[in-house]
């Protein structure tokens, strides 16, 4: 009986170690560099932004609201990040996709205004998302892209 138990335990341990998962994740250091790059671009241009970065599980990794950013921008940046993550596409593309599907507008928390971008690993795997709010759609998106570029440069 002991031999059967030992054999089963050994097999299980071997199987678990052989199937250990290795995948890219967003690290705090990379996210911090990305947020800093976005804040720097915003400050250079007198944009008052709120920025939220979430991981693949929609857990916030970093959030910030620049001093003069309006209070609603903080909530909206989180909604943009969550929307880009859930759909795996930029929030502007979500808007295009659902234009003739109004039933999707009933989804709670969906924000399809530009400025939300998915973040992918170097292999193209979705690892998180960023949402930026506080200026025009074009500026929000540019700031989000600068952040992603800085994260990838890490």
N, C-alpha and C positions, 0 to 999 in steps of 0.2 A: 504493500500500500504506500509506504514511504517512497519507493522508487517511482511509482506512478505520479505521485504528487510532485516530486522533484523534477521529473521529466516534463510535466505540464507547466510547472513554474519556469523552467528553463526555456521551453518553447515560447511561452508568453513573453518573457523578457527579451528573447531574441527577436521575436516579431515586432515588439514595440520599438526596439532600438533600430530595426531595419526600416521601419516606416516613420521614423521621426521626421517631422515636417521642417523644411527649411524654405523660407520665403522672405522676400524683402518686406521690411516694415518701415514706417516713418519713425525716425529717431527724433528725440527732443532737439538735439543739436542741429539737425537739418531743418527742422521746423522753425527753430529760433532764427536761423540765418535767413530763411524765407520771409518770415514776418518782418525782420529788420530791413530787408531789401525793399519790401512793400512800403513800410513806414518811411524809409528814406526817399523813395520816389514820390510818395504823397507829400512829404514835407517840402521837397524841392518845388513842387507845383502848387502848394497851398491847398491841397485836398485834405479834408478831414475825414479820415476813414475809420471804420471798424473792420476787424479781420478775425475770422475764425478758421482754424484748421482742425479737421477731424480725421481719425484713423478709419480703417476699413470697417470697424464696428460702430461708426458714428459717435465715437467718444471724443470729446474735445481734447486736443493736444495743446492748443494755444488759442487764446482769445485776447484781443486788445481793442480798446476804443481810444483813439487819439483824443487829446484834451478837448478840442472844439467840435468833435463829431457829435451829431445829434443823437439823443438817447435811442431812438428807434433803430438806428443803424446797427447797434450791437445785436439785437434780436434778429434783424434781417440778415446779417452776415452768417449767423448760424443756420438760418433757414436756407440760404443759398448753398452753403457747404453741404448740408444734409440732402438737398435736392440733387445737386451734382453727383453726390455719392450714390444715392438710391437709383438714379437713372443711368449712371456711368457715362454722363455726357455733360458738356457745358450747359448752363441754365438757359442760354439763348437758344440752343438746339432743342431743349425740351419745349420751349415756347413754340418753336416751329413745328415740332412733332405733334403737339396737342392742339394746334390751331383749329383743326377740323374734328377734334374729339373733346367736346366741352365737358364730358363726364369726368375727365381727369382733373379738371379744376376743382372738383369736390374733395380731392385728396387733402387731408389735413397737413399743413406745414409745407405744401408745395409752393415754392417761390421761383418763378421762371424768368425773372429779370436778369439780364446779363451781369456777370461778376462772380458767378459760381463756376469753378472748374474742377474736374476730377484730377487726381494726382496718380500717375502710374509709375511703376518701377521701370528700371532700364529695360526690362523684358516686356513691358506693356501691360503688366498686371495691375489692376486697380488696387491702390494701397491707402487711399484717403481722398480728401477733397478740401478745397479752400473756398471761402465766401468772403467777398470784399464789397463794402457798401459805403457810400459817402460822397460820391461825385457822379459824373455821367456814367452811363453803362460802359462806354468805351474806356473811360479812365479806371473804373472798377475792374474791368477785365484786364487791362494792361497791368495794373498793380498786382492782380492775382497771378498773371503769367510771370512777372518779374520774381515773385515769391517762389513759384515752382522752379524757375530756372536756377535760382539760388539754392534751392533744396537739392536739385540734381547735381549741382557743382560741388556739393559737400563731399 
